[in-house]
Amino acid sequence: MSSLSTRLIWPGGLREKVRLLPTGKSGGAGEIFHIEGKPGYVAKIYHASTEATQREQYAQKINWMIQNKPDLPEIPPGHESVVQLAWPVAVTEGAQGFTGFVMEKIDFSRTLELDYLLTRRQAAQEGFQADFGKLVAISYNLASLIRCLHGKKIAVVDLKPMNLKVYKEELFVSILDCDGFRIYADNFSSEAPQVTPEYLAPEFHDKAVSHPEAQDWFALATIIFRLLNFGVHPYVGISKNAHGVPSELAQRIKMGLYPYGRMPHRTVKAVPASVHEAFPDNLRELFDRSFDWSVSGRPTAAEWIEVLGGYANKHSGLIQACAKGHLQFSGKPCASCLRESILHKHQASARRNTIARLALSPAKTLRNVQRTMTRVPSSPFQAGLIQAQAQGAQAQVPTLTLFVETYRALVVEVLWIAGLAISWWWLK
Amino acid sequence: MRRTFFLWAFLRSIDPAARVLMATFTLLGVVALWWILRPPTQAWYQALFFWRPTLLYWALALSLVIPPWLRWGYPVKYILGPHLHLAEKEWLWLCRIFALAYLFLGSVNLAFAYRTSSGDWIDFKDACMMNLLFLILLRINFVWLGILKNVVMLIYGVYKQVTLRLQGKVP
């Protein structure tokens, strides 16, 4: 879409004619535009194909939101440019009336998607060195933001890492797509049909979200758990029995397959990469109350703030440096060291398995080596695997392979000849 | 006890289809040994004498039909040898074809035994022996020559190592 002229209507009735310049960002509901002469704002213009009734609902919701901005967590002096909510501040109007709204601009160069923080390496690539101090602070800020929204009878509902931005320096969190929030105030209500199954509370699967605050508490707990546990989702686990568990996260959430509780789960166990054992007891209690069906009372955003506040405070002494310089929860093993040791053990075991496989199936190894020579592998992972096998194969193949292969073939042939002799007797 | 465990572990490591074939041949071998060591009475001898090829063929036909039906694998793989690289579906069809052929040969044996002269029956049995010869030729060409080459290479490798050690080039 090229540039277009529109009229802004600010609270109090001030009208202003401006030109909108495309940003190239477009979503399911509308498109985002720069506003000429207003670098601190952007406009979201709903698609022209939006039905009149839907447009009318948008207009009512945006007007209510402009009049009822929640009181957000306080920003320290010097960081006023931090935008915690892409909240509507003005309405845009075209020839046919309401077309969209104006919101404060979130500086994407100073922020990164919270999704990136779930993988430390990805966060580092984005210029953010994650540690437990920062992650706890981010979790605290997110919980604070959710509490402020709930205080105004507004719920995010579709709360997920992709909709959240984190300021790299200030560690404040911004929530995008505010026009999709659920409003359940006394004087106005608005639905929010959009949900993401991986962050949807078990009681709302296959049902409408009847208690939006409870949904936000569940999603908040899931995000905090993933932030602190190197991206491991609270419902990812390994089946303890032969029957297995559903592969989809949504099904696991519905069935309450949470293996990270203080009481072990009957059918699933934690993935080896998890460091939940290094979390302090009060945090584990909150996680258990959030995800374990047998433990009642899902913690509210205020409870999260109370517990996380202690850890987010640098002077509380609840987080300290380990011998290697990682930040850890006091009185608990260092989660970063634990993670490093898990990964180290995993790599060593994978190496041992590769060598064992080479010894057990030299013929397969030879085939892999031959394939490397004759064709390009389909993926970098396969290429790496084959290279690793080839290195081992060079050392093993000449002696071991030949002996084992010949020995096995001889055993088979002796049996075959015995069978032939028996057949000969029956035929003679 | 330990030997029993190793035998059990060895049998567990074998493909179920091969196990079925081994069981069939073990049974046939035990019967053959029994026959040789404790010859049956004249009446039994005469009755079973003509049935022997038929019993072998039908037993083989059964052991080719049952494992694929139970999804245990394809015994024909072990009759023909590891030199053929076929798809699972092709092995299945080969199993069926071999089973039908054995069923047919078993029936033809009875027809020759009871409907034709002794000379014709012996000719038929000799023709059946040719099948075995054909299998042996396949085996020699595609399997045994390869094994022989490996054995020679192993002996040569050992010889080379011993020579190098005697010359003091390898500690």
Contacts between the chains, C-beta under 8 A, distances in Angstrom:
chain1	res1	chain2	res2	distance
A	398	B	157	7.6
A	399	B	157	7.1
A	402	B	150	5.8
A	402	B	153	6.3
A	402	B	154	5.9
A	402	B	157	7.6
A	403	B	154	6.3
A	405	B	150	6.7
A	406	B	147	6.2
A	406	B	150	4.2
A	406	B	151	6.1
A	406	B	154	6.2
A	409	B	143	7.2
A	409	B	146	7.6
A	409	B	147	5.0
A	409	B	150	7.4
A	410	B	147	6.4
A	412	B	78	7.7
A	412	B	82	7.8
A	413	B	139	7.6
A	413	B	143	6.7
A	413	B	144	6.9
A	413	B	147	6.6
A	415	B	22	6.8
A	416	B	78	7.4
A	416	B	81	7.7
A	416	B	139	7.1
A	418	B	25	7.0
A	418	B	29	7.2
A	419	B	21	7.4
A	419	B	25	4.5
A	420	B	132	6.2
A	420	B	135	7.2
A	420	B	136	7.1
A	422	B	25	5.4
A	422	B	28	5.0
A	422	B	29	4.7
A	422	B	32	6.0
A	423	B	28	7.8
A	423	B	56	6.2
A	423	B	132	6.2
A	424	B	129	7.3
A	424	B	132	6.3
A	425	B	32	4.8
A	426	B	28	6.2
A	426	B	32	6.8
A	426	B	52	5.1
A	426	B	53	6.3
A	426	B	55	6.9
A	426	B	56	3.8
A	427	B	52	7.4
A	427	B	53	5.2
A	427	B	56	6.5
A	427	B	125	5.8
A	427	B	128	5.2
A	427	B	129	6.0
A	427	B	132	7.2
A	428	B	125	7.0
A	428	B	129	7.7
